[in-house]
Structures are given as C-alpha cells and as structure tokens.
C-alpha cells in the first residue's frame, strides 16, 4: 500500500475566544508557524480528518482555508526574521 503525503498550509479565522480550539487540534498534525497559520506534510487520511474536524469546529462567520501542495519542494518559502519551523525539529 502506497501512502500519499501532501504538503498543506492551513489558515483559519475564528473569534478570538475560540482560536485555542483550532490551535490545539491542528498542532496534532502540522507545525504552527504564525498566529492562525500552520504548515506541514500529512497523509491523505490525515487531510480528510483535518477537513472533517475543522468543519465541525466552525461557527457561522468563521473560516478555514487549506492550501494543498503536492510537496514542500513546490513551495517557494521565504521567511524574513526568525523562522518558527526551525524550532519544530526539536519539540
């Protein structure tokens, strides 16, 4: 069985008192890189779980945007300042 891995960038917009719900959930799968922004590689199964659970967490007027990229090699990523992903390797 071949496991397909995809690279995601997830951005969410929720009421300030509810952001912790999404933060805690997404930390299980992705690296937290900025306020309301996560990125990283996941399996197709994890992607489906992320889609389903994020949908269940949302209230009206809140949103999640999932950018799916074939792999990290297709992302031209430039960080100006401290790169929060540098610390992720040591968690």
N, C-alpha and C positions, 0 to 999 in steps of 0.2 A: 504494500500500500504506500503510495506516494503522498506525503503531507505537503500541501502548498502553503508557502509562507508569503504574506503580503506586508507591505510597509504602510502604516497608517499615520495620518496626522488628524487628531480629533480636537475640535474647538467647541466649547459649549458656552451658552449664555443662559444663566439661571438667576433667580433672585438671590441676593447676597446671603440671606439666611439659609439657603438651600444648597449652595455650591459644595459644601462638605460632602453631601451625598454622592455627587458625581466624582469628586476628587477621590474619595475613598474607594469607590468602585473601579475607576479607571487605573488607579495605581496597581491593581492586581495584574494588569495586562501590559501597561505602557509606561514610558518614562515621562514624568511631569517636568515640562521644560519652561513653562511660564504660567502666570495666572490663567486658568481655564484652557490651557493648551497641553496636549500630550502627544507623544510620537513613539513609534517603535514597530518592531516586527511581531506579527501574530499569525496564528494558523487561521485557515478559513473557518474552522469551528469556533475559535475564539472571536473572530469577527462577527459571526452570527450571534454569539452570546452577547457581545458588546452592543450590537444593534438592538436586539430584543430588550435587554435590560435598560439601556438608556431611554428607549421609548417608554418603558414603564415608569421611569423616574420623573419624566417631564410633566409639568403643569402647563395649562394654556399660557401662551406668550413666552415660553421658554423654548430653546432650540439647541440642537447638536448638529455640527457639520463634520462628516467623516470624509476625509480625502484619502482615497485608496491609490497607492502607487505600487507598481509591480515589485519593486525592491528599493532599498535605500540607495543603490547606485544610480537611480534615475532622479534623485533629488539633489538639486544644486543648493546646498545649505550653507549660508554664510551667517556666522554669529559675530556680532560686534560687542565686545565686552566679555564677561565670564560666560562660558558655555555650561549650562546646567547639566548637560548629559555627561560631562567629564566625571562628575561625582557619582553618577548612576552605576558605574562599573564597580564601585567599592561598597555598595549597600549590602 
